[in-house]
Amino acid sequence: MEKTLEIDGKQVRFKSTAATPLRYKAQFGRDFFADLLKMEKLRKFDPKKENYEVLESLDTTVFLNIVWVLAKTADPKIPDPLTWFDTFESFPLDEVFSHLQDLLIHSLQSKKK
């Protein structure tokens, strides 16, 4: 599955394939699905209830790592994460990540026949 978003005036492609978790592990030394499932805690966050302790356990670099690996899967020529993120003056992580949720869900689903 693939998606293109405009970020900081640039067209950026994102893609999820069977190789995405392997690429994530190779780059970051962490399990893709374990990190993805840790973000499930966000669903419990409710600013009206002010349960900010949910946010304390989150590592925001996981979000950036996942965004990068989806971009790297779409375009193998993009550089390492620090170099790539430095090419953007602004990077609205919350907006980008919300647009990529369907790619992530696609990574977790199986296709039954």
Gaussian input, Z-matrix of N, CA and C with variables (Angstrom, degrees):
# hf/3-21g

backbone

0 1
 N
 C     1     B1
 C     2     B2     1     A1
 N     3     B3     2     A2     1     D1
 C     4     B4     3     A3     2     D2
 C     5     B5     4     A4     3     D3
 N     6     B6     5     A5     4     D4
 C     7     B7     6     A6     5     D5
 C     8     B8     7     A7     6     D6
 N     9     B9     8     A8     7     D7
 C    10    B10     9     A9     8     D8
 C    11    B11    10    A10     9     D9
 N    12    B12    11    A11    10    D10
 C    13    B13    12    A12    11    D11
 C    14    B14    13    A13    12    D12
 N    15    B15    14    A14    13    D13
 C    16    B16    15    A15    14    D14
 C    17    B17    16    A16    15    D15
 N    18    B18    17    A17    16    D16
 C    19    B19    18    A18    17    D17
 C    20    B20    19    A19    18    D18
 N    21    B21    20    A20    19    D19
 C    22    B22    21    A21    20    D20
 C    23    B23    22    A22    21    D21
 N    24    B24    23    A23    22    D22
 C    25    B25    24    A24    23    D23
 C    26    B26    25    A25    24    D24
 N    27    B27    26    A26    25    D25
 C    28    B28    27    A27    26    D26
 C    29    B29    28    A28    27    D27
 N    30    B30    29    A29    28    D28
 C    31    B31    30    A30    29    D29
 C    32    B32    31    A31    30    D30
 N    33    B33    32    A32    31    D31
 C    34    B34    33    A33    32    D32
 C    35    B35    34    A34    33    D33
 N    36    B36    35    A35    34    D34
 C    37    B37    36    A36    35    D35
 C    38    B38    37    A37    36    D36
 N    39    B39    38    A38    37    D37
 C    40    B40    39    A39    38    D38
 C    41    B41    40    A40    39    D39
 N    42    B42    41    A41    40    D40
 C    43    B43    42    A42    41    D41
 C    44    B44    43    A43    42    D42
 N    45    B45    44    A44    43    D43
 C    46    B46    45    A45    44    D44
 C    47    B47    46    A46    45    D45
 N    48    B48    47    A47    46    D46
 C    49    B49    48    A48    47    D47
 C    50    B50    49    A49    48    D48
 N    51    B51    50    A50    49    D49
 C    52    B52    51    A51    50    D50
 C    53    B53    52    A52    51    D51
 N    54    B54    53    A53    52    D52
 C    55    B55    54    A54    53    D53
 C    56    B56    55    A55    54    D54
 N    57    B57    56    A56    55    D55
 C    58    B58    57    A57    56    D56
 C    59    B59    58    A58    57    D57
 N    60    B60    59    A59    58    D58
 C    61    B61    60    A60    59    D59
 C    62    B62    61    A61    60    D60
 N    63    B63    62    A62    61    D61
 C    64    B64    63    A63    62    D62
 C    65    B65    64    A64    63    D63
 N    66    B66    65    A65    64    D64
 C    67    B67    66    A66    65    D65
 C    68    B68    67    A67    66    D66
 N    69    B69    68    A68    67    D67
 C    70    B70    69    A69    68    D68
 C    71    B71    70    A70    69    D69
 N    72    B72    71    A71    70    D70
 C    73    B73    72    A72    71    D71
 C    74    B74    73    A73    72    D72
 N    75    B75    74    A74    73    D73
 C    76    B76    75    A75    74    D74
 C    77    B77    76    A76    75    D75
 N    78    B78    77    A77    76    D76
 C    79    B79    78    A78    77    D77
 C    80    B80    79    A79    78    D78
 N    81    B81    80    A80    79    D79
 C    82    B82    81    A81    80    D80
 C    83    B83    82    A82    81    D81
 N    84    B84    83    A83    82    D82
 C    85    B85    84    A84    83    D83
 C    86    B86    85    A85    84    D84
 N    87    B87    86    A86    85    D85
 C    88    B88    87    A87    86    D86
 C    89    B89    88    A88    87    D87
 N    90    B90    89    A89    88    D88
 C    91    B91    90    A90    89    D89
 C    92    B92    91    A91    90    D90
 N    93    B93    92    A92    91    D91
 C    94    B94    93    A93    92    D92
 C    95    B95    94    A94    93    D93
 N    96    B96    95    A95    94    D94
 C    97    B97    96    A96    95    D95
 C    98    B98    97    A97    96    D96
 N    99    B99    98    A98    97    D97
 C   100   B100    99    A99    98    D98
 C   101   B101   100   A100    99    D99
 N   102   B102   101   A101   100   D100
 C   103   B103   102   A102   101   D101
 C   104   B104   103   A103   102   D102
 N   105   B105   104   A104   103   D103
 C   106   B106   105   A105   104   D104
 C   107   B107   106   A106   105   D105
 N   108   B108   107   A107   106   D106
 C   109   B109   108   A108   107   D107
 C   110   B110   109   A109   108   D108
 N   111   B111   110   A110   109   D109
 C   112   B112   111   A111   110   D110
 C   113   B113   112   A112   111   D111
 N   114   B114   113   A113   112   D112
 C   115   B115   114   A114   113   D113
 C   116   B116   115   A115   114   D114
 N   117   B117   116   A116   115   D115
 C   118   B118   117   A117   116   D116
 C   119   B119   118   A118   117   D117
 N   120   B120   119   A119   118   D118
 C   121   B121   120   A120   119   D119
 C   122   B122   121   A121   120   D120
 N   123   B123   122   A122   121   D121
 C   124   B124   123   A123   122   D122
 C   125   B125   124   A124   123   D123
 N   126   B126   125   A125   124   D124
 C   127   B127   126   A126   125   D125
 C   128   B128   127   A127   126   D126
 N   129   B129   128   A128   127   D127
 C   130   B130   129   A129   128   D128
 C   131   B131   130   A130   129   D129
 N   132   B132   131   A131   130   D130
 C   133   B133   132   A132   131   D131
 C   134   B134   133   A133   132   D132
 N   135   B135   134   A134   133   D133
 C   136   B136   135   A135   134   D134
 C   137   B137   136   A136   135   D135
 N   138   B138   137   A137   136   D136
 C   139   B139   138   A138   137   D137
 C   140   B140   139   A139   138   D138
 N   141   B141   140   A140   139   D139
 C   142   B142   141   A141   140   D140
 C   143   B143   142   A142   141   D141
 N   144   B144   143   A143   142   D142
 C   145   B145   144   A144   143   D143
 C   146   B146   145   A145   144   D144
 N   147   B147   146   A146   145   D145
 C   148   B148   147   A147   146   D146
 C   149   B149   148   A148   147   D147
 N   150   B150   149   A149   148   D148
 C   151   B151   150   A150   149   D149
 C   152   B152   151   A151   150   D150
 N   153   B153   152   A152   151   D151
 C   154   B154   153   A153   152   D152
 C   155   B155   154   A154   153   D153
 N   156   B156   155   A155   154   D154
 C   157   B157   156   A156   155   D155
 C   158   B158   157   A157   156   D156
 N   159   B159   158   A158   157   D157
 C   160   B160   159   A159   158   D158
 C   161   B161   160   A160   159   D159
 N   162   B162   161   A161   160   D160
 C   163   B163   162   A162   161   D161
 C   164   B164   163   A163   162   D162
 N   165   B165   164   A164   163   D163
 C   166   B166   165   A165   164   D164
 C   167   B167   166   A166   165   D165
 N   168   B168   167   A167   166   D166
 C   169   B169   168   A168   167   D167
 C   170   B170   169   A169   168   D168
 N   171   B171   170   A170   169   D169
 C   172   B172   171   A171   170   D170
 C   173   B173   172   A172   171   D171
 N   174   B174   173   A173   172   D172
 C   175   B175   174   A174   173   D173
 C   176   B176   175   A175   174   D174
 N   177   B177   176   A176   175   D175
 C   178   B178   177   A177   176   D176
 C   179   B179   178   A178   177   D177
 N   180   B180   179   A179   178   D178
 C   181   B181   180   A180   179   D179
 C   182   B182   181   A181   180   D180
 N   183   B183   182   A182   181   D181
 C   184   B184   183   A183   182   D182
 C   185   B185   184   A184   183   D183
 N   186   B186   185   A185   184   D184
 C   187   B187   186   A186   185   D185
 C   188   B188   187   A187   186   D186
 N   189   B189   188   A188   187   D187
 C   190   B190   189   A189   188   D188
 C   191   B191   190   A190   189   D189
 N   192   B192   191   A191   190   D190
 C   193   B193   192   A192   191   D191
 C   194   B194   193   A193   192   D192
 N   195   B195   194   A194   193   D193
 C   196   B196   195   A195   194   D194
 C   197   B197   196   A196   195   D195
 N   198   B198   197   A197   196   D196
 C   199   B199   198   A198   197   D197
 C   200   B200   199   A199   198   D198
 N   201   B201   200   A200   199   D199
 C   202   B202   201   A201   200   D200
 C   203   B203   202   A202   201   D201
 N   204   B204   203   A203   202   D202
 C   205   B205   204   A204   203   D203
 C   206   B206   205   A205   204   D204
 N   207   B207   206   A206   205   D205
 C   208   B208   207   A207   206   D206
 C   209   B209   208   A208   207   D207
 N   210   B210   209   A209   208   D208
 C   211   B211   210   A210   209   D209
 C   212   B212   211   A211   210   D210
 N   213   B213   212   A212   211   D211
 C   214   B214   213   A213   212   D212
 C   215   B215   214   A214   213   D213
 N   216   B216   215   A215   214   D214
 C   217   B217   216   A216   215   D215
 C   218   B218   217   A217   216   D216
 N   219   B219   218   A218   217   D217
 C   220   B220   219   A219   218   D218
 C   221   B221   220   A220   219   D219
 N   222   B222   221   A221   220   D220
 C   223   B223   222   A222   221   D221
 C   224   B224   223   A223   222   D222
 N   225   B225   224   A224   223   D223
 C   226   B226   225   A225   224   D224
 C   227   B227   226   A226   225   D225
 N   228   B228   227   A227   226   D226
 C   229   B229   228   A228   227   D227
 C   230   B230   229   A229   228   D228
 N   231   B231   230   A230   229   D229
 C   232   B232   231   A231   230   D230
 C   233   B233   232   A232   231   D231
 N   234   B234   233   A233   232   D232
 C   235   B235   234   A234   233   D233
 C   236   B236   235   A235   234   D234
 N   237   B237   236   A236   235   D235
 C   238   B238   237   A237   236   D236
 C   239   B239   238   A238   237   D237
 N   240   B240   239   A239   238   D238
 C   241   B241   240   A240   239   D239
 C   242   B242   241   A241   240   D240
 N   243   B243   242   A242   241   D241
 C   244   B244   243   A243   242   D242
 C   245   B245   244   A244   243   D243
 N   246   B246   245   A245   244   D244
 C   247   B247   246   A246   245   D245
 C   248   B248   247   A247   246   D246
 N   249   B249   248   A248   247   D247
 C   250   B250   249   A249   248   D248
 C   251   B251   250   A250   249   D249
 N   252   B252   251   A251   250   D250
 C   253   B253   252   A252   251   D251
 C   254   B254   253   A253   252   D252
 N   255   B255   254   A254   253   D253
 C   256   B256   255   A255   254   D254
 C   257   B257   256   A256   255   D255
 N   258   B258   257   A257   256   D256
 C   259   B259   258   A258   257   D257
 C   260   B260   259   A259   258   D258
 N   261   B261   260   A260   259   D259
 C   262   B262   261   A261   260   D260
 C   263   B263   262   A262   261   D261
 N   264   B264   263   A263   262   D262
 C   265   B265   264   A264   263   D263
 C   266   B266   265   A265   264   D264
 N   267   B267   266   A266   265   D265
 C   268   B268   267   A267   266   D266
 C   269   B269   268   A268   267   D267
 N   270   B270   269   A269   268   D268
 C   271   B271   270   A270   269   D269
 C   272   B272   271   A271   270   D270
 N   273   B273   272   A272   271   D271
 C   274   B274   273   A273   272   D272
 C   275   B275   274   A274   273   D273
 N   276   B276   275   A275   274   D274
 C   277   B277   276   A276   275   D275
 C   278   B278   277   A277   276   D276
 N   279   B279   278   A278   277   D277
 C   280   B280   279   A279   278   D278
 C   281   B281   280   A280   279   D279
 N   282   B282   281   A281   280   D280
 C   283   B283   282   A282   281   D281
 C   284   B284   283   A283   282   D282
 N   285   B285   284   A284   283   D283
 C   286   B286   285   A285   284   D284
 C   287   B287   286   A286   285   D285
 N   288   B288   287   A287   286   D286
 C   289   B289   288   A288   287   D287
 C   290   B290   289   A289   288   D288
 N   291   B291   290   A290   289   D289
 C   292   B292   291   A291   290   D290
 C   293   B293   292   A292   291   D291
 N   294   B294   293   A293   292   D292
 C   295   B295   294   A294   293   D293
 C   296   B296   295   A295   294   D294
 N   297   B297   296   A296   295   D295
 C   298   B298   297   A297   296   D296
 C   299   B299   298   A298   297   D297
 N   300   B300   299   A299   298   D298
 C   301   B301   300   A300   299   D299
 C   302   B302   301   A301   300   D300
 N   303   B303   302   A302   301   D301
 C   304   B304   303   A303   302   D302
 C   305   B305   304   A304   303   D303
 N   306   B306   305   A305   304   D304
 C   307   B307   306   A306   305   D305
 C   308   B308   307   A307   306   D306
 N   309   B309   308   A308   307   D307
 C   310   B310   309   A309   308   D308
 C   311   B311   310   A310   309   D309
 N   312   B312   311   A311   310   D310
 C   313   B313   312   A312   311   D311
 C   314   B314   313   A313   312   D312
 N   315   B315   314   A314   313   D313
 C   316   B316   315   A315   314   D314
 C   317   B317   316   A316   315   D315
 N   318   B318   317   A317   316   D316
 C   319   B319   318   A318   317   D317
 C   320   B320   319   A319   318   D318
 N   321   B321   320   A320   319   D319
 C   322   B322   321   A321   320   D320
 C   323   B323   322   A322   321   D321
 N   324   B324   323   A323   322   D322
 C   325   B325   324   A324   323   D323
 C   326   B326   325   A325   324   D324
 N   327   B327   326   A326   325   D325
 C   328   B328   327   A327   326   D326
 C   329   B329   328   A328   327   D327
 N   330   B330   329   A329   328   D328
 C   331   B331   330   A330   329   D329
 C   332   B332   331   A331   330   D330
 N   333   B333   332   A332   331   D331
 C   334   B334   333   A333   332   D332
 C   335   B335   334   A334   333   D333
 N   336   B336   335   A335   334   D334
 C   337   B337   336   A336   335   D335
 C   338   B338   337   A337   336   D336

   B1=1.4472
   B2=1.5301
   B3=1.3249
   B4=1.4538
   B5=1.5268
   B6=1.3381
   B7=1.4570
   B8=1.5293
   B9=1.3335
   B10=1.4595
   B11=1.5196
   B12=1.3362
   B13=1.4661
   B14=1.5198
   B15=1.3278
   B16=1.4595
   B17=1.5221
   B18=1.3266
   B19=1.4625
   B20=1.5208
   B21=1.3041
   B22=1.4637
   B23=1.5287
   B24=1.3383
   B25=1.4524
   B26=1.5181
   B27=1.3302
   B28=1.4636
   B29=1.5189
   B30=1.3101
   B31=1.4565
   B32=1.5257
   B33=1.3278
   B34=1.4580
   B35=1.5171
   B36=1.3137
   B37=1.4634
   B38=1.5226
   B39=1.3209
   B40=1.4586
   B41=1.5208
   B42=1.3153
   B43=1.4608
   B44=1.5194
   B45=1.3276
   B46=1.4572
   B47=1.5256
   B48=1.3316
   B49=1.4625
   B50=1.5247
   B51=1.3142
   B52=1.4617
   B53=1.5292
   B54=1.3239
   B55=1.4639
   B56=1.5265
   B57=1.3133
   B58=1.4692
   B59=1.5266
   B60=1.3279
   B61=1.4758
   B62=1.5330
   B63=1.3244
   B64=1.4647
   B65=1.5266
   B66=1.3263
   B67=1.4633
   B68=1.5308
   B69=1.3221
   B70=1.4760
   B71=1.5314
   B72=1.3235
   B73=1.4697
   B74=1.5290
   B75=1.3328
   B76=1.4618
   B77=1.5245
   B78=1.3377
   B79=1.4642
   B80=1.5248
   B81=1.3304
   B82=1.4618
   B83=1.5278
   B84=1.3299
   B85=1.4588
   B86=1.5183
   B87=1.3097
   B88=1.4642
   B89=1.5285
   B90=1.3219
   B91=1.4519
   B92=1.5287
   B93=1.3223
   B94=1.4575
   B95=1.5233
   B96=1.3343
   B97=1.4644
   B98=1.5263
   B99=1.3233
   B100=1.4637
   B101=1.5280
   B102=1.3261
   B103=1.4677
   B104=1.5208
   B105=1.3132
   B106=1.4617
   B107=1.5340
   B108=1.3002
   B109=1.4654
   B110=1.5319
   B111=1.3272
   B112=1.4721
   B113=1.5309
   B114=1.3245
   B115=1.4567
   B116=1.5246
   B117=1.3126
   B118=1.4632
   B119=1.5333
   B120=1.3283
   B121=1.4694
   B122=1.5194
   B123=1.3186
   B124=1.4646
   B125=1.5187
   B126=1.3167
   B127=1.4585
   B128=1.5253
   B129=1.3338
   B130=1.4601
   B131=1.5319
   B132=1.3371
   B133=1.4623
   B134=1.5187
   B135=1.3219
   B136=1.4566
   B137=1.5216
   B138=1.3582
   B139=1.4625
   B140=1.5266
   B141=1.3388
   B142=1.4678
   B143=1.5241
   B144=1.3231
   B145=1.4683
   B146=1.5235
   B147=1.3202
   B148=1.4590
   B149=1.5228
   B150=1.3187
   B151=1.4557
   B152=1.5390
   B153=1.3119
   B154=1.4528
   B155=1.5246
   B156=1.3117
   B157=1.4620
   B158=1.5289
   B159=1.3278
   B160=1.4658
   B161=1.5271
   B162=1.3162
   B163=1.4652
   B164=1.5248
   B165=1.3213
   B166=1.4609
   B167=1.5192
   B168=1.3066
   B169=1.4620
   B170=1.5262
   B171=1.3251
   B172=1.4648
   B173=1.5229
   B174=1.3055
   B175=1.4556
   B176=1.5288
   B177=1.3104
   B178=1.4706
   B179=1.5194
   B180=1.3285
   B181=1.4597
   B182=1.5274
   B183=1.3333
   B184=1.4639
   B185=1.5279
   B186=1.3219
   B187=1.4651
   B188=1.5255
   B189=1.3253
   B190=1.4633
   B191=1.5234
   B192=1.3237
   B193=1.4633
   B194=1.5258
   B195=1.3134
   B196=1.4652
   B197=1.5293
   B198=1.3119
   B199=1.4659
   B200=1.5238
   B201=1.3363
   B202=1.4660
   B203=1.5262
   B204=1.3347
   B205=1.4702
   B206=1.5235
   B207=1.3229
   B208=1.4695
   B209=1.5274
   B210=1.3308
   B211=1.4716
   B212=1.5285
   B213=1.3083
   B214=1.4721
   B215=1.5264
   B216=1.3283
   B217=1.4617
   B218=1.5289
   B219=1.3304
   B220=1.4683
   B221=1.5218
   B222=1.3366
   B223=1.4615
   B224=1.5295
   B225=1.3190
   B226=1.4661
   B227=1.5335
   B228=1.3341
   B229=1.4633
   B230=1.5259
   B231=1.3481
   B232=1.4604
   B233=1.5320
   B234=1.3366
   B235=1.4678
   B236=1.5269
   B237=1.3228
   B238=1.4588
   B239=1.5328
   B240=1.3297
   B241=1.4689
   B242=1.5302
   B243=1.3238
   B244=1.4736
   B245=1.5185
   B246=1.3163
   B247=1.4649
   B248=1.5203
   B249=1.3351
   B250=1.4648
   B251=1.5208
   B252=1.3243
   B253=1.4668
   B254=1.5216
   B255=1.3203
   B256=1.4692
   B257=1.5252
   B258=1.3293
   B259=1.4680
   B260=1.5296
   B261=1.3231
   B262=1.4729
   B263=1.5217
   B264=1.3248
   B265=1.4628
   B266=1.5186
   B267=1.3176
   B268=1.4586
   B269=1.5220
   B270=1.3142
   B271=1.4581
   B272=1.5277
   B273=1.3423
   B274=1.4672
   B275=1.5374
   B276=1.3199
   B277=1.4595
   B278=1.5227
   B279=1.3242
   B280=1.4709
   B281=1.5313
   B282=1.3241
   B283=1.4710
   B284=1.5314
   B285=1.3175
   B286=1.4562
   B287=1.5201
   B288=1.3192
   B289=1.4600
   B290=1.5264
   B291=1.3222
   B292=1.4664
   B293=1.5312
   B294=1.3379
   B295=1.4670
   B296=1.5273
   B297=1.3246
   B298=1.4587
   B299=1.5220
   B300=1.3060
   B301=1.4646
   B302=1.5212
   B303=1.3191
   B304=1.4647
   B305=1.5313
   B306=1.3368
   B307=1.4607
   B308=1.5256
   B309=1.3183
   B310=1.4574
   B311=1.5216
   B312=1.3089
   B313=1.4707
   B314=1.5242
   B315=1.3284
   B316=1.4656
   B317=1.5325
   B318=1.3321
   B319=1.4583
   B320=1.5162
   B321=1.3095
   B322=1.4639
   B323=1.5120
   B324=1.3134
   B325=1.4690
   B326=1.5292
   B327=1.3085
   B328=1.4585
   B329=1.5225
   B330=1.3114
   B331=1.4660
   B332=1.5208
   B333=1.3085
   B334=1.4628
   B335=1.5141
   B336=1.3117
   B337=1.4604
   B338=1.5055
   A1=107.79
   A2=116.35
   A3=121.10
   A4=110.82
   A5=115.32
   A6=121.18
   A7=108.16
   A8=116.88
   A9=121.98
   A10=108.72
   A11=115.36
   A12=121.63
   A13=109.15
   A14=115.74
   A15=119.82
   A16=107.89
   A17=115.32
   A18=121.57
   A19=107.49
   A20=115.81
   A21=121.36
   A22=111.34
   A23=116.04
   A24=122.05
   A25=114.95
   A26=118.31
   A27=122.41
   A28=110.23
   A29=116.45
   A30=121.69
   A31=107.75
   A32=116.12
   A33=121.22
   A34=108.76
   A35=115.10
   A36=121.22
   A37=110.50
   A38=115.68
   A39=122.98
   A40=107.65
   A41=115.38
   A42=119.16
   A43=109.72
   A44=114.53
   A45=120.98
   A46=108.15
   A47=115.65
   A48=121.41
   A49=108.29
   A50=115.71
   A51=119.97
   A52=111.33
   A53=117.76
   A54=121.83
   A55=113.48
   A56=118.13
   A57=121.13
   A58=112.49
   A59=120.38
   A60=119.28
   A61=113.03
   A62=117.45
   A63=120.51
   A64=111.01
   A65=116.04
   A66=121.00
   A67=110.50
   A68=116.34
   A69=121.68
   A70=109.74
   A71=116.77
   A72=121.76
   A73=110.57
   A74=117.16
   A75=121.33
   A76=111.80
   A77=117.21
   A78=121.18
   A79=112.61
   A80=116.84
   A81=120.51
   A82=114.40
   A83=117.09
   A84=119.78
   A85=113.51
   A86=116.21
   A87=121.64
   A88=108.87
   A89=115.93
   A90=120.71
   A91=110.59
   A92=116.02
   A93=122.60
   A94=111.99
   A95=116.28
   A96=119.69
   A97=111.87
   A98=117.83
   A99=120.57
   A100=110.01
   A101=117.08
   A102=120.01
   A103=111.28
   A104=116.01
   A105=120.49
   A106=110.43
   A107=117.01
   A108=120.76
   A109=112.61
   A110=117.39
   A111=120.32
   A112=110.80
   A113=116.46
   A114=120.27
   A115=112.09
   A116=116.45
   A117=121.21
   A118=110.63
   A119=115.84
   A120=120.73
   A121=112.16
   A122=116.83
   A123=120.47
   A124=112.34
   A125=116.36
   A126=119.56
   A127=111.57
   A128=116.46
   A129=121.47
   A130=112.06
   A131=116.03
   A132=119.10
   A133=110.48
   A134=115.14
   A135=122.23
   A136=108.03
   A137=117.76
   A138=119.36
   A139=113.29
   A140=116.90
   A141=119.48
   A142=110.83
   A143=115.79
   A144=120.18
   A145=111.65
   A146=115.61
   A147=122.74
   A148=112.14
   A149=116.70
   A150=121.14
   A151=109.69
   A152=115.68
   A153=122.59
   A154=113.19
   A155=118.01
   A156=120.21
   A157=111.28
   A158=116.73
   A159=120.89
   A160=109.50
   A161=116.70
   A162=121.27
   A163=112.55
   A164=117.12
   A165=120.52
   A166=112.59
   A167=117.34
   A168=120.34
   A169=113.06
   A170=117.96
   A171=120.87
   A172=111.12
   A173=115.90
   A174=122.88
   A175=107.10
   A176=117.15
   A177=120.10
   A178=112.50
   A179=117.86
   A180=118.22
   A181=111.22
   A182=117.28
   A183=120.17
   A184=109.67
   A185=117.41
   A186=121.07
   A187=110.22
   A188=115.59
   A189=120.11
   A190=111.18
   A191=116.51
   A192=120.24
   A193=111.53
   A194=116.34
   A195=120.56
   A196=110.33
   A197=117.20
   A198=120.49
   A199=109.58
   A200=116.14
   A201=119.51
   A202=111.45
   A203=117.77
   A204=119.48
   A205=111.16
   A206=118.44
   A207=120.65
   A208=110.63
   A209=116.85
   A210=120.56
   A211=110.36
   A212=116.81
   A213=121.65
   A214=110.54
   A215=117.08
   A216=120.48
   A217=109.90
   A218=116.99
   A219=120.95
   A220=112.38
   A221=116.69
   A222=120.99
   A223=109.54
   A224=117.81
   A225=121.16
   A226=114.29
   A227=117.61
   A228=120.43
   A229=113.65
   A230=118.34
   A231=117.17
   A232=109.41
   A233=116.48
   A234=120.04
   A235=112.65
   A236=114.75
   A237=121.22
   A238=109.94
   A239=117.94
   A240=120.53
   A241=114.89
   A242=118.51
   A243=119.58
   A244=111.68
   A245=116.71
   A246=120.92
   A247=110.50
   A248=116.33
   A249=120.10
   A250=111.71
   A251=117.44
   A252=119.28
   A253=111.79
   A254=118.29
   A255=121.38
   A256=112.51
   A257=118.37
   A258=120.12
   A259=111.86
   A260=117.31
   A261=121.85
   A262=109.84
   A263=115.73
   A264=119.00
   A265=110.31
   A266=116.16
   A267=120.74
   A268=108.24
   A269=115.73
   A270=121.33
   A271=107.54
   A272=117.18
   A273=120.61
   A274=110.75
   A275=115.27
   A276=121.48
   A277=112.93
   A278=117.18
   A279=119.63
   A280=111.18
   A281=116.93
   A282=120.50
   A283=111.24
   A284=116.02
   A285=120.73
   A286=110.02
   A287=115.49
   A288=119.33
   A289=111.38
   A290=117.05
   A291=118.76
   A292=111.20
   A293=117.23
   A294=120.52
   A295=112.38
   A296=116.29
   A297=119.99
   A298=113.35
   A299=117.09
   A300=120.16
   A301=112.78
   A302=117.88
   A303=119.17
   A304=111.72
   A305=117.30
   A306=119.93
   A307=110.59
   A308=115.48
   A309=119.93
   A310=111.36
   A311=116.43
   A312=120.19
   A313=109.27
   A314=116.10
   A315=121.16
   A316=110.38
   A317=117.31
   A318=121.30
   A319=112.50
   A320=116.71
   A321=121.78
   A322=113.68
   A323=117.52
   A324=120.73
   A325=111.15
   A326=113.45
   A327=118.76
   A328=107.87
   A329=114.66
   A330=119.30
   A331=107.88
   A332=116.32
   A333=121.06
   A334=109.16
   A335=115.85
   A336=120.60
   A337=109.28
   D1=141.19
   D2=-176.36
   D3=-136.35
   D4=150.68
   D5=179.70
   D6=-148.36
   D7=144.82
   D8=176.38
   D9=-117.88
   D10=131.96
   D11=178.36
   D12=-125.41
   D13=150.77
   D14=172.65
   D15=-93.95
   D16=121.78
   D17=179.68
   D18=-129.61
   D19=121.39
   D20=178.44
   D21=53.57
   D22=39.31
   D23=177.62
   D24=79.59
   D25=5.52
   D26=-179.49
   D27=-113.89
   D28=142.74
   D29=172.98
   D30=-83.24
   D31=118.78
   D32=-177.74
   D33=-120.38
   D34=125.53
   D35=178.51
   D36=-90.59
   D37=144.11
   D38=175.92
   D39=-131.31
   D40=144.24
   D41=-176.97
   D42=-150.03
   D43=145.06
   D44=175.16
   D45=-121.53
   D46=126.95
   D47=176.88
   D48=-134.34
   D49=179.88
   D50=177.23
   D51=-64.05
   D52=-22.56
   D53=179.98
   D54=-83.21
   D55=-12.02
   D56=-177.06
   D57=-56.18
   D58=-49.24
   D59=179.08
   D60=-62.32
   D61=-33.28
   D62=178.13
   D63=-69.28
   D64=-41.78
   D65=177.45
   D66=-62.97
   D67=-40.13
   D68=178.62
   D69=-61.68
   D70=-47.93
   D71=-179.25
   D72=-62.96
   D73=-41.74
   D74=179.79
   D75=-63.64
   D76=-38.63
   D77=-177.52
   D78=-80.40
   D79=-43.72
   D80=-170.04
   D81=-110.47
   D82=-10.63
   D83=179.25
   D84=69.92
   D85=21.73
   D86=-177.45
   D87=-129.37
   D88=157.98
   D89=179.04
   D90=-80.60
   D91=125.16
   D92=-177.92
   D93=-58.82
   D94=-50.21
   D95=-175.72
   D96=-69.18
   D97=-36.14
   D98=177.50
   D99=-63.12
   D100=-43.72
   D101=178.40
   D102=-66.79
   D103=-39.25
   D104=179.47
   D105=-63.17
   D106=-42.78
   D107=-179.07
   D108=-69.95
   D109=-26.89
   D110=176.13
   D111=-62.37
   D112=-29.14
   D113=-178.42
   D114=-74.28
   D115=-8.95
   D116=176.40
   D117=-58.58
   D118=-25.88
   D119=178.87
   D120=-58.07
   D121=-28.12
   D122=-179.65
   D123=-60.92
   D124=-29.10
   D125=-179.79
   D126=-64.38
   D127=-22.49
   D128=-179.63
   D129=-85.57
   D130=-12.59
   D131=-177.74
   D132=-75.11
   D133=131.48
   D134=177.62
   D135=-137.60
   D136=107.69
   D137=-177.92
   D138=-59.98
   D139=-24.65
   D140=178.10
   D141=-68.49
   D142=-32.61
   D143=178.98
   D144=-87.25
   D145=-8.49
   D146=-179.02
   D147=51.74
   D148=43.74
   D149=178.27
   D150=-91.24
   D151=64.31
   D152=-174.57
   D153=-69.49
   D154=-14.26
   D155=177.80
   D156=-61.52
   D157=-25.13
   D158=175.89
   D159=-61.80
   D160=-40.03
   D161=-177.85
   D162=-73.60
   D163=-26.57
   D164=-177.27
   D165=-62.03
   D166=-29.64
   D167=-176.86
   D168=-87.68
   D169=-3.34
   D170=-178.69
   D171=-87.59
   D172=143.14
   D173=175.56
   D174=-107.51
   D175=109.41
   D176=-174.70
   D177=-65.68
   D178=-21.26
   D179=177.84
   D180=-64.84
   D181=-24.18
   D182=176.69
   D183=-61.19
   D184=-41.56
   D185=178.06
   D186=-59.67
   D187=-48.03
   D188=-179.46
   D189=-63.63
   D190=-40.32
   D191=179.20
   D192=-62.40
   D193=-41.84
   D194=-179.73
   D195=-67.08
   D196=-42.84
   D197=177.59
   D198=-59.66
   D199=-46.48
   D200=-178.87
   D201=-61.14
   D202=-45.77
   D203=-176.31
   D204=-65.79
   D205=-32.60
   D206=175.99
   D207=-68.39
   D208=-36.44
   D209=176.70
   D210=-70.76
   D211=-41.75
   D212=-179.70
   D213=-65.19
   D214=-35.53
   D215=177.41
   D216=-64.70
   D217=-37.14
   D218=179.37
   D219=-75.49
   D220=-33.04
   D221=-176.32
   D222=-139.57
   D223=94.54
   D224=-177.54
   D225=-60.28
   D226=-13.91
   D227=-178.38
   D228=-82.24
   D229=-9.97
   D230=-179.05
   D231=-67.34
   D232=147.37
   D233=-176.54
   D234=-77.47
   D235=-174.95
   D236=178.58
   D237=-56.90
   D238=161.21
   D239=-173.90
   D240=-55.43
   D241=-46.55
   D242=-178.38
   D243=-61.41
   D244=-45.51
   D245=179.59
   D246=-63.53
   D247=-43.32
   D248=-178.05
   D249=-65.17
   D250=-47.95
   D251=-179.67
   D252=-65.79
   D253=-27.63
   D254=176.46
   D255=-67.21
   D256=-15.37
   D257=179.30
   D258=-78.39
   D259=-7.39
   D260=179.92
   D261=-107.50
   D262=131.40
   D263=173.40
   D264=-74.35
   D265=-37.83
   D266=175.63
   D267=-135.16
   D268=147.70
   D269=-178.69
   D270=-143.40
   D271=94.61
   D272=-177.07
   D273=-72.92
   D274=82.85
   D275=-172.64
   D276=-55.10
   D277=-41.26
   D278=-178.58
   D279=-62.96
   D280=-41.98
   D281=179.43
   D282=-69.27
   D283=-46.44
   D284=-179.04
   D285=-60.10
   D286=-48.16
   D287=-176.63
   D288=-63.53
   D289=-37.74
   D290=179.28
   D291=-64.82
   D292=-32.26
   D293=177.94
   D294=-75.56
   D295=-19.87
   D296=-177.75
   D297=-94.85
   D298=-1.01
   D299=-176.98
   D300=-58.09
   D301=-37.98
   D302=-179.39
   D303=-66.44
   D304=-32.85
   D305=174.72
   D306=-64.59
   D307=-40.79
   D308=-179.11
   D309=-69.29
   D310=-40.84
   D311=177.46
   D312=-62.76
   D313=-40.29
   D314=177.81
   D315=-59.32
   D316=-35.41
   D317=178.74
   D318=-65.32
   D319=-29.85
   D320=-175.20
   D321=-91.04
   D322=-18.63
   D323=-174.20
   D324=-86.04
   D325=149.18
   D326=172.37
   D327=-106.17
   D328=158.14
   D329=179.00
   D330=-107.26
   D331=108.19
   D332=179.06
   D333=-94.65
   D334=143.36
   D335=177.40
   D336=-114.43

